[in-house]
Amino acid sequence: MNPMTPAEWQEAVDAASGCLALEAARLYGLVTGGPKVNVARCEEILALGAELGVIPAEDAIEHFMEVVAGRQT
């Protein structure tokens, strides 16, 4: 199911961006563990969001990593 509201789209695009950054770090051996990333779904969300004019926030990756680390802000 896709996000419905602009706020939901922003959250989804930001999360997808963070997930892809986490997966890239894992592939480079910089990170072990963490949530399993559905790369295809993340790419789909980013593409659909872009069609709607929704792009990741500047701090999307940092915020995602804080949440993953358990330090929600």
QUIBEL-V581474 format. One record per residue. RES is the residue in one letter. SS is DSSP state (h for helix, s for strand, l for the rest). OMEGA is omega in whole degrees, -180 to 180 (none if undefined). Layout:
# QUIBEL-V581474
{{RES & SS & OMEGA} {RES & SS & OMEGA}}
This chain:
# QUIBEL-V581474
{{M & l & -180} {N & l & 174} {P & l & -178} {M & l & -174} {T & l & 176} {P & h & 179} {A & h & 178} {E & h & 178} {W & h & 180} {Q & h & 179} {E & h & -179} {A & h & 180} {V & h & 178} {D & h & 180} {A & h & 179} {A & h & 178} {S & h & 178} {G & h & 179} {C & h & 179} {L & h & 176} {A & h & 178} {L & h & -180} {E & h & 177} {A & h & 179} {A & h & 178} {R & h & -179} {L & h & 178} {Y & l & 178} {G & l & -179} {L & l & -176} {V & l & 171} {T & l & -180} {G & l & -178} {G & l & -177} {P & l & 175} {K & l & -176} {V & l & 173} {N & l & -174} {V & h & -178} {A & h & 179} {R & h & 178} {C & h & 179} {E & h & 178} {E & h & 180} {I & h & 179} {L & h & 180} {A & h & 180} {L & h & 178} {G & h & 180} {A & h & 177} {E & h & 179} {L & l & -180} {G & l & -180} {V & l & 179} {I & l & -180} {P & l & 175} {A & l & -179} {E & l & -177} {D & l & -176} {A & h & -177} {I & h & 180} {E & h & 180} {H & h & 179} {F & h & -179} {M & h & 176} {E & h & 180} {V & h & 179} {V & h & -180} {A & l & 178} {G & l & -180} {R & l & -178} {Q & l & 178} {T & l & none}}
